[in-house]
């Protein structure tokens, strides 16, 4: 019976080592993915939106505010 518990102990030690390695690998994968997303986010902020390019943007709905239209929200009472 003792040999069974020793075998079970080795299995548990192996499984904890496996999960530690798997968790470490997963952490590195997530770290690399987050670094890529952060780099892309910085690229979008600097290249796409940088250099006062937002001043050239004209909103297609500017001046059209249907949610505040008095014809839609008139007081009844």
N, C-alpha and C positions, 0 to 999 in steps of 0.2 A: 504494500500500500504506500510505503514511503516513496518508492520509485515513481509512482503515479503523481504524487504531489510535487516531486522534484521536476518531473516532466512538465506538469502544469505551470510550475514556476518559470521554467525556461520559455514556455509558450507566451506567458504574460510579459516577460522581459523582452522577448522578441517583438511582440505586438506593440508595446510602448515605444520601443525604438523605431519601429516602422511608422507609427503615428507621429512621432517627433520629426522624423525625416520628411514625412508627407506634409506636415504642418509648416516646416521650414521651407520646403519647396513651394508650397502654396503662398506663403508670405512673400517670397522673392518674386513670384509671378505677379501677384497683386501689386507689389512695389513697382515693378517695371511698367505694368499697365497704367498705374497712377502717374508715374513720371512721364509717360508718353501723353496722357491726357492733359497733364499740366503744361507740358511743352506746347501742345496744340492750342490750348487755351491762351497761353502767352502769345503765340503766333497770331491768333485771331485778334487779340486786343491790340497788338502793336502794328501788324501789317494791314489788317482789314479795317480796323476802326481808328488807327492812329493817324497823326498828321492832320488833325482837324477835318477829317473826311465826313464827320457827322454833320458839319455845317452844310454840306451839299445835299443832305437827305431832306426830302419833302414828303410829309405824311399824306397819303391819299385821303385820310379821313379828317384832316385838320379843318376845324371850323364846322364839321358835321358831327354833332353830339346828339344822337337820337335818344340817348338815355335821359337827357335833360330837356327834351323838347316839351314845351308847355302844352302842346296839343295832345301829347300822350299822357302827361301827368297834370291834368287840370283838377283843381279842387272841386269836388262835388259835395254839395251840402248846404 
